[in-house]
């Protein structure tokens, strides 16, 4: 099972969770933990974009740049693409 499938399974579990039965203290702790995990996912995503760019992966689908690839395949706005 690849990393993407593991993440999808974890997200399905989170979405299925009934938040109304959790105490505010539990939700607060989970908010902090989820934010940290989102930050780490961004780091990993950025690492993979850099590797894709270095390997000139844009040519896989005929894009002129990694930015064009991200715009098309990841549906990212111009500002968000440049930020990454």
Biopython code that builds the backbone (N, CA, C, O; Angstrom):
import numpy as np
from Bio.PDB.StructureBuilder import StructureBuilder

atoms = [
    (1, "UNK", "N", (0.860, -1.186, 0.000)),
    (1, "UNK", "CA", (0.000, 0.000, 0.000)),
    (1, "UNK", "C", (0.896, 1.236, 0.000)),
    (1, "UNK", "O", (1.777, 1.363, 0.850)),
    (2, "UNK", "N", (0.675, 2.147, -0.950)),
    (2, "UNK", "CA", (1.476, 3.354, -1.044)),
    (2, "UNK", "C", (1.059, 4.412, -0.042)),
    (2, "UNK", "O", (0.021, 4.311, 0.612)),
    (3, "UNK", "N", (1.899, 5.427, 0.057)),
    (3, "UNK", "CA", (1.643, 6.516, 1.010)),
    (3, "UNK", "C", (0.297, 7.187, 0.748)),
    (3, "UNK", "O", (-0.418, 7.541, 1.685)),
    (4, "UNK", "N", (-0.044, 7.360, -0.518)),
    (4, "UNK", "CA", (-1.322, 8.004, -0.854)),
    (4, "UNK", "C", (-2.513, 7.223, -0.341)),
    (4, "UNK", "O", (-3.479, 7.809, 0.148)),
    (5, "UNK", "N", (-2.453, 5.897, -0.448)),
    (5, "UNK", "CA", (-3.559, 5.064, 0.038)),
    (5, "UNK", "C", (-3.659, 5.098, 1.557)),
    (5, "UNK", "O", (-4.756, 5.098, 2.115)),
    (6, "UNK", "N", (-2.517, 5.126, 2.214)),
    (6, "UNK", "CA", (-2.515, 5.201, 3.680)),
    (6, "UNK", "C", (-3.147, 6.519, 4.126)),
    (6, "UNK", "O", (-3.960, 6.545, 5.049)),
    (7, "UNK", "N", (-2.764, 7.611, 3.461)),
    (7, "UNK", "CA", (-3.339, 8.918, 3.806)),
    (7, "UNK", "C", (-4.838, 8.947, 3.537)),
    (7, "UNK", "O", (-5.602, 9.483, 4.340)),
    (8, "UNK", "N", (-5.260, 8.378, 2.420)),
    (8, "UNK", "CA", (-6.695, 8.339, 2.102)),
    (8, "UNK", "C", (-7.469, 7.584, 3.181)),
    (8, "UNK", "O", (-8.544, 8.018, 3.597)),
    (9, "UNK", "N", (-6.927, 6.461, 3.631)),
    (9, "UNK", "CA", (-7.590, 5.679, 4.684)),
    (9, "UNK", "C", (-7.693, 6.484, 5.978)),
    (9, "UNK", "O", (-8.731, 6.490, 6.641)),
    (10, "UNK", "N", (-6.602, 7.161, 6.325)),
    (10, "UNK", "CA", (-6.614, 7.972, 7.544)),
    (10, "UNK", "C", (-7.627, 9.101, 7.431)),
    (10, "UNK", "O", (-8.334, 9.395, 8.395)),
    (11, "UNK", "N", (-7.708, 9.737, 6.269)),
    (11, "UNK", "CA", (-8.678, 10.822, 6.081)),
    (11, "UNK", "C", (-10.113, 10.309, 6.144)),
    (11, "UNK", "O", (-10.989, 10.984, 6.684)),
    (12, "UNK", "N", (-10.354, 9.137, 5.605)),
    (12, "UNK", "CA", (-11.694, 8.539, 5.703)),
    (12, "UNK", "C", (-12.090, 8.324, 7.158)),
    (12, "UNK", "O", (-13.235, 8.565, 7.541)),
    (13, "UNK", "N", (-11.140, 7.871, 7.962)),
    (13, "UNK", "CA", (-11.411, 7.666, 9.388)),
    (13, "UNK", "C", (-11.716, 8.998, 10.073)),
    (13, "UNK", "O", (-12.633, 9.084, 10.890)),
    (14, "UNK", "N", (-10.953, 10.026, 9.742)),
    (14, "UNK", "CA", (-11.198, 11.341, 10.345)),
    (14, "UNK", "C", (-12.569, 11.881, 9.950)),
    (14, "UNK", "O", (-13.295, 12.409, 10.793)),
    (15, "UNK", "N", (-12.925, 11.752, 8.680)),
    (15, "UNK", "CA", (-14.220, 12.264, 8.210)),
    (15, "UNK", "C", (-15.390, 11.512, 8.834)),
    (15, "UNK", "O", (-16.460, 12.086, 9.035)),
    (16, "UNK", "N", (-15.194, 10.242, 9.141)),
    (16, "UNK", "CA", (-16.276, 9.427, 9.709)),
    (16, "UNK", "C", (-16.458, 9.657, 11.206)),
    (16, "UNK", "O", (-17.474, 9.267, 11.780)),
    (17, "UNK", "N", (-15.483, 10.283, 11.828)),
    (17, "UNK", "CA", (-15.532, 10.472, 13.278)),
    (17, "UNK", "C", (-16.633, 11.459, 13.674)),
    (17, "UNK", "O", (-16.794, 12.508, 13.051)),
    (18, "UNK", "N", (-17.381, 11.109, 14.711)),
    (18, "UNK", "CA", (-18.428, 11.974, 15.233)),
    (18, "UNK", "C", (-17.792, 12.973, 16.207)),
    (18, "UNK", "O", (-17.491, 12.629, 17.350)),
    (19, "UNK", "N", (-17.593, 14.193, 15.752)),
    (19, "UNK", "CA", (-16.926, 15.209, 16.569)),
    (19, "UNK", "C", (-17.793, 15.722, 17.711)),
    (19, "UNK", "O", (-17.281, 16.263, 18.691)),
    (20, "UNK", "N", (-19.095, 15.553, 17.586)),
    (20, "UNK", "CA", (-20.005, 16.073, 18.605)),
    (20, "UNK", "C", (-19.857, 15.364, 19.953)),
    (20, "UNK", "O", (-20.285, 15.894, 20.979)),
    (21, "UNK", "N", (-19.260, 14.180, 19.961)),
    (21, "UNK", "CA", (-19.106, 13.448, 21.220)),
    (21, "UNK", "C", (-17.757, 13.721, 21.881)),
    (21, "UNK", "O", (-17.494, 13.209, 22.970)),
    (22, "UNK", "N", (-16.912, 14.504, 21.255)),
    (22, "UNK", "CA", (-15.581, 14.786, 21.797)),
    (22, "UNK", "C", (-15.618, 16.012, 22.706)),
    (22, "UNK", "O", (-16.374, 16.957, 22.483)),
    (23, "UNK", "N", (-14.790, 15.963, 23.720)),
    (23, "UNK", "CA", (-14.646, 17.119, 24.610)),
    (23, "UNK", "C", (-13.822, 18.201, 23.912)),
    (23, "UNK", "O", (-12.958, 17.890, 23.092)),
    (24, "UNK", "N", (-14.088, 19.475, 24.234)),
    (24, "UNK", "CA", (-13.320, 20.563, 23.627)),
    (24, "UNK", "C", (-11.808, 20.401, 23.808)),
    (24, "UNK", "O", (-11.031, 20.757, 22.922)),
    (25, "UNK", "N", (-11.395, 19.862, 24.960)),
    (25, "UNK", "CA", (-9.959, 19.655, 25.201)),
    (25, "UNK", "C", (-9.364, 18.655, 24.207)),
    (25, "UNK", "O", (-8.234, 18.819, 23.748)),
    (26, "UNK", "N", (-10.131, 17.631, 23.886)),
    (26, "UNK", "CA", (-9.683, 16.628, 22.913)),
    (26, "UNK", "C", (-9.580, 17.250, 21.530)),
    (26, "UNK", "O", (-8.607, 17.032, 20.808)),
    (27, "UNK", "N", (-10.589, 18.023, 21.170)),
    (27, "UNK", "CA", (-10.571, 18.678, 19.862)),
    (27, "UNK", "C", (-9.403, 19.659, 19.777)),
    (27, "UNK", "O", (-8.747, 19.752, 18.739)),
    (28, "UNK", "N", (-9.142, 20.385, 20.855)),
    (28, "UNK", "CA", (-8.027, 21.335, 20.861)),
    (28, "UNK", "C", (-6.704, 20.619, 20.594)),
    (28, "UNK", "O", (-5.896, 21.080, 19.787)),
    (29, "UNK", "N", (-6.488, 19.504, 21.265)),
    (29, "UNK", "CA", (-5.250, 18.738, 21.070)),
    (29, "UNK", "C", (-5.159, 18.222, 19.638)),
    (29, "UNK", "O", (-4.085, 18.229, 19.038)),
    (30, "UNK", "N", (-6.286, 17.776, 19.094)),
    (30, "UNK", "CA", (-6.298, 17.277, 17.729)),
    (30, "UNK", "C", (-6.067, 18.394, 16.710)),
    (30, "UNK", "O", (-5.442, 18.174, 15.672)),
    (31, "UNK", "N", (-6.572, 19.584, 17.008)),
    (31, "UNK", "CA", (-6.322, 20.718, 16.104)),
    (31, "UNK", "C", (-4.828, 20.993, 15.975)),
    (31, "UNK", "O", (-4.311, 21.205, 14.878)),
    (32, "UNK", "N", (-4.145, 20.985, 17.123)),
    (32, "UNK", "CA", (-2.697, 21.230, 17.115)),
    (32, "UNK", "C", (-1.985, 20.110, 16.356)),
    (32, "UNK", "O", (-1.119, 20.380, 15.524)),
    (33, "UNK", "N", (-2.339, 18.874, 16.631)),
    (33, "UNK", "CA", (-1.696, 17.728, 15.974)),
    (33, "UNK", "C", (-1.950, 17.735, 14.470)),
    (33, "UNK", "O", (-1.032, 17.492, 13.686)),
    (34, "UNK", "N", (-3.187, 18.010, 14.064)),
    (34, "UNK", "CA", (-3.500, 18.055, 12.636)),
    (34, "UNK", "C", (-2.749, 19.172, 11.920)),
    (34, "UNK", "O", (-2.293, 18.989, 10.792)),
    (35, "UNK", "N", (-2.617, 20.334, 12.572)),
    (35, "UNK", "CA", (-1.876, 21.439, 11.960)),
    (35, "UNK", "C", (-0.425, 21.044, 11.744)),
    (35, "UNK", "O", (0.149, 21.334, 10.694)),
    (36, "UNK", "N", (0.171, 20.382, 12.730)),
    (36, "UNK", "CA", (1.561, 19.935, 12.599)),
    (36, "UNK", "C", (1.695, 18.926, 11.461)),
    (36, "UNK", "O", (2.660, 18.961, 10.697)),
    (37, "UNK", "N", (0.728, 18.039, 11.360)),
    (37, "UNK", "CA", (0.772, 17.042, 10.291)),
    (37, "UNK", "C", (0.580, 17.683, 8.926)),
    (37, "UNK", "O", (1.217, 17.272, 7.957)),
    (38, "UNK", "N", (-0.287, 18.680, 8.837)),
    (38, "UNK", "CA", (-0.447, 19.417, 7.579)),
    (38, "UNK", "C", (0.859, 20.090, 7.171)),
    (38, "UNK", "O", (1.230, 20.083, 5.997)),
    (39, "UNK", "N", (1.544, 20.665, 8.135)),
    (39, "UNK", "CA", (2.829, 21.302, 7.850)),
    (39, "UNK", "C", (3.832, 20.288, 7.315)),
    (39, "UNK", "O", (4.555, 20.573, 6.360)),
    (40, "UNK", "N", (3.880, 19.103, 7.927)),
    (40, "UNK", "CA", (4.797, 18.057, 7.460)),
    (40, "UNK", "C", (4.402, 17.552, 6.082)),
    (40, "UNK", "O", (5.271, 17.239, 5.269)),
    (41, "UNK", "N", (3.098, 17.465, 5.805)),
    (41, "UNK", "CA", (2.659, 17.078, 4.466)),
    (41, "UNK", "C", (3.090, 18.110, 3.429)),
    (41, "UNK", "O", (3.489, 17.748, 2.322)),
    (42, "UNK", "N", (3.014, 19.386, 3.777)),
    (42, "UNK", "CA", (3.471, 20.441, 2.867)),
    (42, "UNK", "C", (4.966, 20.311, 2.591)),
    (42, "UNK", "O", (5.408, 20.489, 1.456)),
    (43, "UNK", "N", (5.743, 20.001, 3.627)),
    (43, "UNK", "CA", (7.186, 19.802, 3.454)),
    (43, "UNK", "C", (7.432, 18.642, 2.488)),
    (43, "UNK", "O", (8.254, 18.748, 1.578)),
    (44, "UNK", "N", (6.724, 17.551, 2.689)),
    (44, "UNK", "CA", (6.913, 16.379, 1.830)),
    (44, "UNK", "C", (6.452, 16.657, 0.408)),
    (44, "UNK", "O", (7.096, 16.227, -0.549)),
    (45, "UNK", "N", (5.350, 17.369, 0.263)),
    (45, "UNK", "CA", (4.849, 17.731, -1.062)),
    (45, "UNK", "C", (5.879, 18.595, -1.788)),
    (45, "UNK", "O", (6.159, 18.378, -2.967)),
    (46, "UNK", "N", (6.436, 19.570, -1.081)),
    (46, "UNK", "CA", (7.439, 20.452, -1.663)),
    (46, "UNK", "C", (8.682, 19.662, -2.069)),
    (46, "UNK", "O", (9.272, 19.936, -3.114)),
    (47, "UNK", "N", (9.079, 18.702, -1.267)),
    (47, "UNK", "CA", (10.229, 17.861, -1.597)),
    (47, "UNK", "C", (9.986, 17.085, -2.882)),
    (47, "UNK", "O", (10.875, 16.960, -3.724)),
    (48, "UNK", "N", (8.781, 16.570, -3.021)),
    (48, "UNK", "CA", (8.439, 15.813, -4.230)),
    (48, "UNK", "C", (8.344, 16.721, -5.450)),
    (48, "UNK", "O", (8.748, 16.322, -6.542)),
    (49, "UNK", "N", (7.824, 17.922, -5.289)),
    (49, "UNK", "CA", (7.790, 18.873, -6.408)),
    (49, "UNK", "C", (9.212, 19.185, -6.863)),
    (49, "UNK", "O", (9.489, 19.224, -8.062)),
    (50, "UNK", "N", (10.113, 19.408, -5.908)),
    (50, "UNK", "CA", (11.506, 19.711, -6.260)),
    (50, "UNK", "C", (12.143, 18.548, -7.020)),
    (50, "UNK", "O", (12.855, 18.765, -8.001)),
    (51, "UNK", "N", (11.896, 17.330, -6.578)),
    (51, "UNK", "CA", (12.440, 16.157, -7.256)),
    (51, "UNK", "C", (11.847, 16.015, -8.653)),
    (51, "UNK", "O", (12.565, 15.700, -9.602)),
    (52, "UNK", "N", (10.552, 16.244, -8.785)),
    (52, "UNK", "CA", (9.864, 16.215, -10.080)),
    (52, "UNK", "C", (10.473, 17.251, -11.012)),
    (52, "UNK", "O", (10.725, 16.976, -12.185)),
    (53, "UNK", "N", (10.704, 18.440, -10.481)),
    (53, "UNK", "CA", (11.270, 19.531, -11.272)),
    (53, "UNK", "C", (12.698, 19.201, -11.714)),
    (53, "UNK", "O", (13.059, 19.409, -12.873)),
    (54, "UNK", "N", (13.499, 18.692, -10.792)),
    (54, "UNK", "CA", (14.880, 18.336, -11.118)),
    (54, "UNK", "C", (14.947, 17.235, -12.174)),
    (54, "UNK", "O", (15.873, 17.207, -12.985)),
    (55, "UNK", "N", (13.971, 16.332, -12.167)),
    (55, "UNK", "CA", (13.919, 15.246, -13.142)),
    (55, "UNK", "C", (13.268, 15.682, -14.449)),
    (55, "UNK", "O", (13.096, 14.877, -15.365)),
    (56, "UNK", "N", (12.907, 16.965, -14.531)),
    (56, "UNK", "CA", (12.252, 17.535, -15.710)),
    (56, "UNK", "C", (10.964, 16.793, -16.058)),
    (56, "UNK", "O", (10.671, 16.536, -17.226)),
    (57, "UNK", "N", (10.206, 16.457, -15.018)),
    (57, "UNK", "CA", (8.968, 15.712, -15.171)),
    (57, "UNK", "C", (7.891, 16.418, -15.967)),
    (57, "UNK", "O", (6.934, 15.787, -16.415)),
    (58, "UNK", "N", (8.034, 17.703, -16.145)),
    (58, "UNK", "CA", (7.013, 18.472, -16.888)),
    (58, "UNK", "C", (6.789, 17.908, -18.278)),
    (58, "UNK", "O", (5.702, 18.051, -18.839)),
    (59, "UNK", "N", (7.810, 17.265, -18.843)),
    (59, "UNK", "CA", (7.703, 16.731, -20.189)),
    (59, "UNK", "C", (6.773, 15.524, -20.286)),
    (59, "UNK", "O", (6.361, 15.158, -21.386)),
    (60, "UNK", "N", (6.437, 14.901, -19.164)),
    (60, "UNK", "CA", (5.565, 13.726, -19.181)),
    (60, "UNK", "C", (4.256, 13.999, -19.902)),
    (60, "UNK", "O", (3.730, 13.118, -20.582)),
    (61, "UNK", "N", (3.738, 15.172, -19.766)),
    (61, "UNK", "CA", (2.454, 15.504, -20.383)),
    (61, "UNK", "C", (2.564, 16.720, -21.289)),
    (61, "UNK", "O", (1.563, 17.343, -21.641)),
    (62, "UNK", "N", (3.788, 17.045, -21.660)),
    (62, "UNK", "CA", (3.991, 18.134, -22.603)),
    (62, "UNK", "C", (3.858, 19.538, -22.036)),
    (62, "UNK", "O", (3.642, 20.490, -22.787)),
    (63, "UNK", "N", (3.983, 19.678, -20.731)),
    (63, "UNK", "CA", (3.904, 21.002, -20.128)),
    (63, "UNK", "C", (5.220, 21.745, -20.341)),
    (63, "UNK", "O", (6.276, 21.132, -20.493)),
    (64, "UNK", "N", (5.141, 23.059, -20.348)),
    (64, "UNK", "CA", (6.333, 23.879, -20.571)),
    (64, "UNK", "C", (7.129, 24.114, -19.300)),
    (64, "UNK", "O", (8.282, 24.541, -19.355)),
    (65, "UNK", "N", (6.516, 23.834, -18.148)),
    (65, "UNK", "CA", (7.198, 24.057, -16.873)),
    (65, "UNK", "C", (6.512, 23.238, -15.786)),
    (65, "UNK", "O", (5.402, 22.738, -15.963)),
    (66, "UNK", "N", (7.199, 23.118, -14.667)),
    (66, "UNK", "CA", (6.591, 22.455, -13.513)),
    (66, "UNK", "C", (5.385, 23.263, -13.043)),
    (66, "UNK", "O", (4.379, 22.695, -12.619)),
    (67, "UNK", "N", (5.489, 24.573, -13.118)),
    (67, "UNK", "CA", (4.368, 25.441, -12.734)),
    (67, "UNK", "C", (3.141, 25.158, -13.588)),
    (67, "UNK", "O", (2.025, 25.086, -13.076)),
    (68, "UNK", "N", (3.351, 24.996, -14.899)),
    (68, "UNK", "CA", (2.226, 24.683, -15.796)),
    (68, "UNK", "C", (1.629, 23.321, -15.449)),
    (68, "UNK", "O", (0.411, 23.147, -15.479)),
    (69, "UNK", "N", (2.488, 22.358, -15.118)),
    (69, "UNK", "CA", (2.013, 21.037, -14.707)),
    (69, "UNK", "C", (1.132, 21.164, -13.457)),
    (69, "UNK", "O", (0.039, 20.602, -13.408)),
    (70, "UNK", "N", (1.610, 21.905, -12.448)),
    (70, "UNK", "CA", (0.860, 22.066, -11.204)),
    (70, "UNK", "C", (-0.470, 22.766, -11.450)),
    (70, "UNK", "O", (-1.487, 22.421, -10.848)),
    (71, "UNK", "N", (-0.452, 23.741, -12.330)),
    (71, "UNK", "CA", (-1.695, 24.456, -12.648)),
    (71, "UNK", "C", (-2.709, 23.485, -13.240)),
    (71, "UNK", "O", (-3.872, 23.464, -12.835)),
    (72, "UNK", "N", (-2.266, 22.689, -14.193)),
    (72, "UNK", "CA", (-3.167, 21.789, -14.884)),
    (72, "UNK", "C", (-3.572, 20.590, -14.033)),
    (72, "UNK", "O", (-4.764, 20.335, -13.863)),
    (73, "UNK", "N", (-2.614, 19.860, -13.503)),
    (73, "UNK", "CA", (-2.894, 18.603, -12.823)),
    (73, "UNK", "C", (-3.331, 18.762, -11.381)),
    (73, "UNK", "O", (-4.138, 17.973, -10.890)),
    (74, "UNK", "N", (-2.813, 19.773, -10.692)),
    (74, "UNK", "CA", (-3.176, 19.979, -9.281)),
    (74, "UNK", "C", (-4.204, 21.085, -9.110)),
    (74, "UNK", "O", (-4.646, 21.378, -7.999)),
    (75, "UNK", "N", (-4.578, 21.696, -10.236)),
    (75, "UNK", "CA", (-5.577, 22.780, -10.234)),
    (75, "UNK", "C", (-5.220, 23.878, -9.236)),
    (75, "UNK", "O", (-6.050, 24.322, -8.442)),
    (76, "UNK", "N", (-3.958, 24.301, -9.300)),
    (76, "UNK", "CA", (-3.480, 25.328, -8.379)),
    (76, "UNK", "C", (-3.548, 26.697, -9.036)),
    (76, "UNK", "O", (-3.288, 26.831, -10.232)),
    (77, "UNK", "N", (-3.894, 27.700, -8.264)),
    (77, "UNK", "CA", (-3.931, 29.069, -8.763)),
    (77, "UNK", "C", (-2.500, 29.572, -8.977)),
    (77, "UNK", "O", (-1.548, 28.993, -8.453)),
    (78, "UNK", "N", (-2.356, 30.637, -9.739)),
    (78, "UNK", "CA", (-1.033, 31.194, -10.038)),
    (78, "UNK", "C", (-0.289, 31.587, -8.760)),
    (78, "UNK", "O", (0.896, 31.283, -8.624)),
    (79, "UNK", "N", (-0.950, 32.243, -7.845)),
    (79, "UNK", "CA", (-0.329, 32.664, -6.599)),
    (79, "UNK", "C", (0.124, 31.489, -5.764)),
    (79, "UNK", "O", (1.219, 31.504, -5.201)),
    (80, "UNK", "N", (-0.696, 30.490, -5.684)),
    (80, "UNK", "CA", (-0.353, 29.316, -4.888)),
    (80, "UNK", "C", (0.778, 28.530, -5.521)),
    (80, "UNK", "O", (1.636, 28.005, -4.811)),
    (81, "UNK", "N", (0.797, 28.436, -6.847)),
    (81, "UNK", "CA", (1.880, 27.737, -7.545)),
    (81, "UNK", "C", (3.208, 28.429, -7.300)),
    (81, "UNK", "O", (4.209, 27.781, -6.995)),
    (82, "UNK", "N", (3.212, 29.750, -7.437)),
    (82, "UNK", "CA", (4.446, 30.509, -7.246)),
    (82, "UNK", "C", (4.961, 30.371, -5.829)),
    (82, "UNK", "O", (6.168, 30.299, -5.599)),
    (83, "UNK", "N", (4.045, 30.335, -4.887)),
    (83, "UNK", "CA", (4.388, 30.189, -3.475)),
    (83, "UNK", "C", (5.142, 28.882, -3.221)),
    (83, "UNK", "O", (6.028, 28.824, -2.369)),
    (84, "UNK", "N", (4.787, 27.852, -3.954)),
    (84, "UNK", "CA", (5.389, 26.540, -3.768)),
    (84, "UNK", "C", (6.679, 26.434, -4.528)),
    (84, "UNK", "O", (7.334, 25.393, -4.491)),
]
sb = StructureBuilder()
sb.init_structure("model")
sb.init_model(0)
sb.init_chain("A")
sb.init_seg("    ")
for serial, (resi, resn, name, xyz) in enumerate(atoms, 1):
    if name == "N":
        sb.init_residue(resn, " ", resi, " ")
    sb.init_atom(name, np.array(xyz, "f"), 0.0, 1.0, " ", f" {name:<3s}", serial, name[0])
structure = sb.get_structure()
